[in-house]
Amino acid sequence: MGNVTSVVIVGGGPGGYEAALVGRQLGADVTLIDSAGIGGSAVLTDCVPSKALITTANVIRAAADSAELGVLIDGQAPHRNLVGVDLTAVNHRIKYLAAAQSIDIQARLESDGITIVRAHGRLDGHTRVIAEYLEGGEQSFDADVVLLATGARPRILESAEPDGERILNWEQIYDLTEVPESLIVVGSGVTGAEFAGAFQALGSHVTLVSSRDRVLPGEDPDAAKVVEDVYSSMGMHLLPRARAVSATRTSAGAIVTLDDGRTIEGTHVLMAVGSLPNTERLNLEGAGVEVDDRGFIKVDRVSRTSRRGVYAAGDCTGLLMLASVAAMQGRIAMWHALGDAVQPIELGHVSRTVFTNPEIATVGLTQHDLEDGSFRGDLVMVDLHPNARAKMEGLQHGFVKLYCRRGSRIIAGAVIASPHASELIHPLTIAVEQRLTADQLASTFTVYPSLSGTIAEAARRLHVAAE
């Protein structure tokens, strides 16, 4: 599109604010309409808060498990009952960090000359957005390009509606003032697994209810097994093949009923049963923007919707619900709309992490792809335990798994189950995106001792001698 001068963005999460920054960088006049707070759920209620909580939980767990390192706390060998947490203080810090991050992002947007409008936005055709101000009244904004980045919200079951006190969704967990004595987590996907591990480490007795055969059914099976083993060793009660049909508040807490009639009692319930897109107020049908059967906006690989001039980014598209993907979708939308060089999004190059303990990080092709014949290749899995750095840190669980293509030996995928896997996956993401071979990865220096040394070791094991 040539001569684009006006961009209107609806939604201030990563997809929206990153798009706004690119739009201004490329010379457009950018208006950002947002009702929930700059940073969106990623900053205010999801990624930043949850990972801050998990950080505290990991410190508590590391302290409680540090006896073998020779640590004493007040003259005693550490144990789980000796180390506790002030959840009021923890949640106060979490909310402060989230607010501070939001303020910093807003300051950057304003310093770049982006107009921020506190309102709900909806389409009026494909070249105009109506802003419904929170305090009342409306204003229309004409645009050459519109980007929708309104995110998603926790899915709620009618039979398990959160009350914010005993039955909670993940946005309400930061209002707790005390660690739940017994927490039932319904849902064993990424969100459920992360919070289950965090609260078990913080001192709750956690029951994790999974409708599937295992925890984290969408992740690498070997990595999921590691997490299951660790959770069981912590005393967590794992309940597979159990579908929750309701959660009801009781005088002492809450009770979850399963579809086979069994019941589970606890002081609190956390519902983590998926997300719904925030698209119902956008007037998508009236503007001719197509959605799928779940209400997510349909987009192509450069973030275009079915309506010319209207783009969408982030969780409202359901593409891959990660803040990093939302941000890249937003940038790609602006690069494409404003005529800059653009490379369509490639989901096979996206690295993602589950922030359990240990973390699970993955990129590229998977074991499922190998087993179903999607690609021909080889894999190697190397345990972390023999690694010298792992021994120093007392790590008992984890591994590095690499996949390479047969013949070319190009790295095609990777899985890391380890503390700090979210950091360790980056060189493997580069290897996948830049099509490096196993030998190239193996011949790159690593620090000794370091966990990254196991990455090089795995690559060396994929070497095939020249004939």
Secondary structure by P-SEA (a helix, b strand, c coil): cccccbbbbccccaaaaaaaaaaaaaccbbbbbbccccccccccccaaaaaaaaaaaaaaaaaaaccccccccccccccccccccaaaaaaaaaaaaaaaaaaaaaaaaaaabbbbbcbbbbbccccbbbbbcccccbbbbbccbbbbcccccbbbbccccccccccccccccccccccccbbbbccccaaaaaaaaaaaaaccbbbbbbccccccccccaaaaaaaaaaaaaabbbbbccccccccccccccccccccccbbbbccbbbbcccccccccccccccccccccccccbbbccccccccccbbbbcccccccccaaaaaaaaaaaaaaaacccccccccccbbbbcccccbbbbccccaaaaaaccccbbbbbbbccccaaaaaacccccbbbbbbccccccccccccccccccccaaaaaaaaaacccaaaaaaccccccccaaaaaaaaaaaccccc
